[in-house]
Amino acid sequence: MKNSFDDLWDYTDPATTETRFLDLLPQLKDPMELLELKTQIARTHSLRKQFEEAHRWLSEVEAVLQDTSPRVQVRYLLEKGRTWNSSGNRDAAVPCFEQAFEFADETGLQGFAADALHMLAIAQPDEAISLNRKALEYIELASDPAAKKWKGSLLNNLGWSLFDAGQLEGALGVFREALQAREEQGKSGPIRIAWWCIARVLRELGRREEALDIQLRLKTELEAAGEHDPYVDEELALLQK
């Protein structure tokens, strides 16, 4: 179950999100909701590389952590880990994500458990392929829709891990699975990204005409929506040489 403030998130604009959260902060009466919101305020700072400020907000939660709900404790661990990871301290981040997964799984918070597995794969790139597959297996068995919504993101990350490892055919297949997951969710932005990933692998495989057809279609869709994507333009420039 989400808290009402989760809908206020705009991950592309953490500064505006912070303003929304700060406006909401004095209105919250539930002390657990208040602490949970502080973990998300911390995240708005870590996304902007304001790591000291992120740790400051998290320290307020940490001071009373033992007396909080499982949900607050898991979100604290996730954001502590994200802050460490984004600042380059993977050794400190990994134990946070491991604890977050174990505690979330034990307490039935499967959506956060999936998030923790997703972050473990990011924090340990050498093990990213196996960890992303573990996360996909986890959400396949999960009963919580909050866990299953991670499918598209996990497939995307697995695809890029395979791409980086030179396993191009495997990456292409995984990106096609990611496209299917995104289409089931029905959001145009992630669907376009999934198509872009497919086209990128096709270019790497030497299937340039197929890649060009996809990128041209994406360009047309973006223009019709009044949007612009520099990554599409970059691929078109390479494919039309």
Secondary structure in CASP SS format (residue, H / E / C, confidence):
PFRMAT SS
TARGET T0000
AUTHOR 0000-0000-0000
METHOD secondary structure of the structure
MODEL  1
M C 1.00
K C 1.00
N C 1.00
S H 1.00
F H 1.00
D H 1.00
D H 1.00
L H 1.00
W C 1.00
D C 1.00
Y C 1.00
T C 1.00
D C 1.00
P H 1.00
A H 1.00
T H 1.00
T H 1.00
E H 1.00
T H 1.00
R H 1.00
F H 1.00
L H 1.00
D H 1.00
L H 1.00
L H 1.00
P H 1.00
Q H 1.00
L C 1.00
K C 1.00
D C 1.00
P H 1.00
M H 1.00
E H 1.00
L H 1.00
L H 1.00
E H 1.00
L H 1.00
K H 1.00
T H 1.00
Q H 1.00
I H 1.00
A H 1.00
R H 1.00
T H 1.00
H H 1.00
S H 1.00
L C 1.00
R C 1.00
K C 1.00
Q C 1.00
F H 1.00
E H 1.00
E H 1.00
A H 1.00
H H 1.00
R H 1.00
W H 1.00
L H 1.00
S H 1.00
E H 1.00
V H 1.00
E H 1.00
A C 1.00
V C 1.00
L H 1.00
Q H 1.00
D H 1.00
T C 1.00
S C 1.00
P H 1.00
R H 1.00
V H 1.00
Q H 1.00
V H 1.00
R H 1.00
Y H 1.00
L H 1.00
L H 1.00
E H 1.00
K H 1.00
G H 1.00
R H 1.00
T H 1.00
W H 1.00
N H 1.00
S H 1.00
S C 1.00
G C 1.00
N C 1.00
R H 1.00
D H 1.00
A H 1.00
A H 1.00
V H 1.00
P H 1.00
C H 1.00
F H 1.00
E H 1.00
Q H 1.00
A H 1.00
F H 1.00
E H 1.00
F H 1.00
A H 1.00
D H 1.00
E H 1.00
T C 1.00
G C 1.00
L C 1.00
Q H 1.00
G H 1.00
F H 1.00
A H 1.00
A H 1.00
D H 1.00
A H 1.00
L H 1.00
H H 1.00
M H 1.00
L H 1.00
A H 1.00
I H 1.00
A H 1.00
Q C 1.00
P H 1.00
D H 1.00
E H 1.00
A H 1.00
I H 1.00
S H 1.00
L H 1.00
N H 1.00
R H 1.00
K H 1.00
A H 1.00
L H 1.00
E H 1.00
Y H 1.00
I H 1.00
E H 1.00
L H 1.00
A C 1.00
S C 1.00
D C 1.00
P H 1.00
A H 1.00
A H 1.00
K H 1.00
K C 1.00
W C 1.00
K H 1.00
G H 1.00
S H 1.00
L H 1.00
L H 1.00
N H 1.00
N H 1.00
L H 1.00
G H 1.00
W H 1.00
S H 1.00
L H 1.00
F H 1.00
D H 1.00
A C 1.00
G C 1.00
Q C 1.00
L H 1.00
E H 1.00
G H 1.00
A H 1.00
L H 1.00
G H 1.00
V H 1.00
F H 1.00
R H 1.00
E H 1.00
A H 1.00
L H 1.00
Q H 1.00
A H 1.00
R H 1.00
E H 1.00
E H 1.00
Q H 1.00
G C 1.00
K C 1.00
S H 1.00
G H 1.00
P H 1.00
I H 1.00
R H 1.00
I H 1.00
A H 1.00
W H 1.00
W H 1.00
C H 1.00
I H 1.00
A H 1.00
R H 1.00
V H 1.00
L H 1.00
R H 1.00
E H 1.00
L C 1.00
G C 1.00
R C 1.00
R H 1.00
E H 1.00
E H 1.00
A H 1.00
L H 1.00
D H 1.00
I H 1.00
Q H 1.00
L H 1.00
R H 1.00
L H 1.00
K H 1.00
T H 1.00
E H 1.00
L H 1.00
E H 1.00
A H 1.00
A C 1.00
G C 1.00
E C 1.00
H C 1.00
D C 1.00
P H 1.00
Y H 1.00
V H 1.00
D H 1.00
E H 1.00
E H 1.00
L H 1.00
A H 1.00
L H 1.00
L H 1.00
Q C 1.00
K C 1.00
END
